[in-house]
Amino acid sequence: MSTPFDLIEPDRPDSLAGAKSLINRAIREGVSYFPSPISWRDEVLYFLLPDRFSDGQESTRPMLTREEIAELRQTPNRPDWDWNLWSDSGERWQGGTINGIRNQLGYLKKLGISAIWIGPIFKQRARLDTYHGYGIQDFLDVDPRFGNRAELVTLVKEAHDQGIRILLDVIVNHSGDNWGYVAPDNELNTAQNQPPYQGWANYYGNPDDENMRKWKLAWRDEAQAGFTTEPSDIISRHEGAWPLEFQSKDIYTRAGMGDLGESNNISDPHAQHKRTDFLALKDFALDVPGTLTQLIQCLQYWIALTDCDGFRIDTVKHMALEETRNFCGAIREFADLIGKHNFLLIGEIAGGDNFQDIVMDYTAMMERNLNAALDIGGARLTLSSVAKGLVNGNAYFHIFNQQSQGFESHRNFGDRHVSILDDHDHVFGSKIRFSAEVPDDFAVKDYYVTVPVAIQLFTLGIPCIYYGTEQAFAGPANSQAGKVQNWPGHDKYLREAMFGPSHPRANFKLELQTQLDQLDESLPGFGPFGTAGKHCFDENSPAFVRISNLCELRAGHPVLRLGRQYPRQIQLPGTGFEFPAPGEIVAWSRILYNQEALCIVNPNGVNERGGNVVIAGELSPTGVEYVVIGNTAQAATGPGYTGTHSIGSKLTVKRNSPGEPAFIEIRNVQPAEVIVLIKDTFA
Ligand SMILES: [Ca+2]
């Protein structure tokens, strides 16, 4: 039986003919592929940026302890530390690799992760700082700063051996800054980006428009200067774009830089936000026959070669409905053919709820052949606010009803929704993580993030945890943040290097080999909490211990993954049953068949909280018992735990009087802690 390892050739294909040859071999030779899960609702996703997660060298540096982090918070002025240098470093390649991810699979397994979404690993321009991976130059190769194709194949295999799936991050809407626009009579080396937008059907170089006719498209050399208009001049793999087919100017829209947020005519395939370049990144003309097919073949190549389990698809908002549908359909057919019958396709639709509503509903996603969409609009901010006790819990639960489209509780939104607390962009809100906004003097700062993660894990949908969440990454202390330039207004503050490099890679303007071999010793590494030289893979940190406990619960109880979902009213002293004010406990049930699980979080960061929580009276006569199966405070404390609701303890269903709601008495939940109970109807 062949495996993907048998397909690896010494060099990557120059052309799509080479890619198709590998795809055909995979089919002909009957390569054995890892099957898809039956339902992605059973999985817990973890999103990481390959440059920022691990370089595989953590054993050579000390671990940043929680004691050190606490001490840093109490040190407003650090001697020998320049915040501006640390901040500058954040825009550089830090040195994370594919082998680094391989090295940390055990850590992720222990956390309870079952699928990793890896930021784009494809080859970037040699001398640009696109460490995030979204500016691709070679669609058929791995960026050498991340590693090589064989290492990627090995990563997927080793992950599968541990029961972990791998999702690749793919970009179909645009390519990297591989060429520039040259104004009439200008030299090629003046090739520019972002000339003014030209509306449909015009474009730079259009022979039918007098003002556009003389504009040229110049391919960039290794050092980013325009050097030729002729594809035949592109020799080095660091020049122009690859594969060969991507050296045709006809597959690019060439409309210049327009408004990415322009929201008129969202369904118009020729709207400005569909045709514009993405800043310096060049829009693909997916409406030109052949372009989409070529991109599909590139990505089928990566499925055949790596045995990956799904794609997160970038910038879907900027692709027409038919283009997304055809892309996803073709990917899905190929995956089906090779035995991956539930290949995951998640769309990123930025731009807020105006756009989200178009795609974040059930039928619109089916129209696009997507499995699910990332919930990065207003819902992300609502989740964060609910978890901080700033708004009523119902604000979050209401979103599911809004988007149920008449499917109601038995369908709801389930596996069509990927919940997000933090990510690498924060399209809305401050560019800092949940934990960064928690005051330094809160005792719960190192694990407050357990609350939103519990909401993600135990509500409808596929939860996605952003790397560093389990370490409560928070950047500089509150007292130091004022010294950090652009805080909290820059993407980099969401992208600390978890492995804690001492220095970033050599300057991206130097030759690629120098970047691979040397460090830039003029800058500190962009490590977590404003440090350099210490990693943060702490399997005993307060957030890690709690989140791993919750992931284990989720894996062990189908009702927590698959059940219907009901927010629960609560009776506080002196009130009736109602949805309480912000800062009180938030409670909800999941019901599967006749089994009910009750989830309770205390979003109050300072005070303990409790109340009488409604449960499904029709399933539970007075006197029935619920048993505590999860208690994060106890998970963190261990055998010395003396608080309420210890694991295994039971609570009896009560009613104030016949006909009144059935409830159980939840008392003294500590700040930022989580309690889960279950009624085992099968006992
Ligand atoms: Ca587009």
Residues whose N, C-alpha, C, O or C-beta is under 5 A from the ligand:
A	BS01	CA	N173 H273 K274 R275 T276 D283 F284 H318 M319
